[in-house]
């Protein structure tokens, strides 16, 4: 029974990771490969119990569930995350969200023109404007991980689900860990 359980959990983990990575690629969230490469799972089976964890970069959870904005929650009304809680930094130089967005704009190779002067904006200015918009309005959920998880969970053998009293909501809550 233990070997079968380990086999099923391994199959479940591999399927969720494979589909999540495919979703990241399809949605073009595979910008630096950091999140893509961080997706992993760990499982341990013992006589009367098992543990199972999915691991990913912290921002993967924000990407998957979305983030409510500081001024609006319409983009991610069901998200457990919200900007404005004090943890998120918009303008803290290169370590904050504006620096990350500036680097992203530079990697993507685009720049906006200033309407008044007609000159191209600096990546730093663009980064700040993008970060401010995301901070204010929020970020839509991609569900790159949630959808494959729920789909694969439904295919777990009934015997496994019944024996361990698994519930998809609780199982997902306890298996998603930060890297």
N, C-alpha and C positions, 0 to 999 in steps of 0.2 A: 504493500500500500504506500509506503514512504517513497519508493522509487517512482511509482505512478504519479504521486502528488508532485514530486520534484519535476517530473517530466511535463506535467500539465502547466505548472507555474512557469517553467522555462519557456514553453511554447507561448503562453499568454504574454509574458514579458517581451519576447522577441517580436511578436506580432504588433504589440502596442508601439514599440520603438520603431519598427520598420514603417508603420503607417504614419506615425508622428513625423518622422524624418521626411517621408514623401510629401506630407502636407506642408512642411516648412519649405521644401523645394518648390512645390507648386505655387505657394503663396508668395514666393520670393522673399521669405524671411531668412534666407540662407546667406545673408550678406557677408559675414565674416567666418561662418562655419562654427563659431563658438558655441551657440546653443545646440546646433545640430550634433556636434561632436560630444557635447556634455550629456546627452541622453543615454542613460544606462539603467539597469535594474539589478537588484540583489535579492536573492531568496535563500532562506534557510528553513529546513524542514527537520523537526524533531518528532519524537514519539506521539505527543498529544497536541502539538501546535506547529505553526509555521509563522515566519515573518517574511514580508515582501515589501520592498521599497523601490520606487522609481526615483532616480536622481537626475537633476538638471541644474543649470545656472539659475540663480534666483529670479532673474528677469523673465525666465520662461513662464513662470506662473502668472506674471502680469500680462505677458503676451497672450497666454491662453485664456485667461479669465477677463481680460480688459481691466481698465482702471477708470473709476468715476473721476470727473474733473472737479476742480475746486469750485467752479461756478455752475456746473451742470453735470447731471448724471445720466443724461439721455443716451450717450454712446454706450454705456455699460451699466444699465440700471441694476443688474443682479450681481455685479462684481463685489467681492468682499474687500477690494482695494480702493483707496481714494487718495488723490493728490491733496495736499494741504494738511496732512497729518503731522508735518514737521520733519519727516524722514527724507523727503525728496528735495533735492537741491536743483533749482533751475539755473542759476547763473554762477555757480561756484567754479569759475574758470573751467579748465579742461576736465575736472573730476565731476562736474555737475551735468545735468541733462543738456544744457546748451552746448557745452563742449563736445558731448557725445553726438549731438545732432549736427554740429559743425563738421566733425570728422566724417559723419555719414554723408553729408552733402558733398564734401570734397571727394570721397570715394566714388560716389555716384556721378560726379562730374557735372553738376549743374549749379547755376547761379541765377538769382533773380535780378532784375533791373530795378533800380530806384525810380519810382514814377516821376519824382520832381526833377532829378538831375539826369536821368537816363543812363547813369553809370551802373555797372555791375556792383552788387552788394558784396561785402566780404563774407566769407564762409562763417566767420564769427558772428556777424550780424544775423545771417540767415539762421544759424544754429539757435540764437536767442529767440528769434521770432517763432520758429518751429516749436521749440521747447515751451514757450509761453502759451502757444495755442493748445498744445497737448495738455499742459498743466491746467489750463482753464476749462477746456472742453472734454478732456478725458481721452481714452483710447478704447476703440471697439475690441471686443474679444475675438480672437482668431479661432479658438477651440481646436487648435492643431493637435493638442494632446487629449482633450476631453472626449472628442468624438471617437477616436480609435480605442480609447480605454473602455468606453461604454459598449462599443460594438464587440470588442474581444471578451469583455466580461459576460455578455449574454451567451457567448459560446462556451463558457466554462462548463464542464460536466455538472449536471444537476446534483449528483451525489456529493461533489466537492462543496458546492454552494450550501446545500442542506446540512452537511455534516459540521461545517464550520460556521453556520449561521451568517453567511456573508450577505451584505447589503451593499449595492453599488455606491451609494453616497458615502457610507461610512468607510468602505474599503478604499475608495479614492482619497478621502480625507486623510487616512492614515498611511497611505503608500507613497504620497508625493512628498519628497524631501528635497531640500536644497543641496546643491553640490558642496 
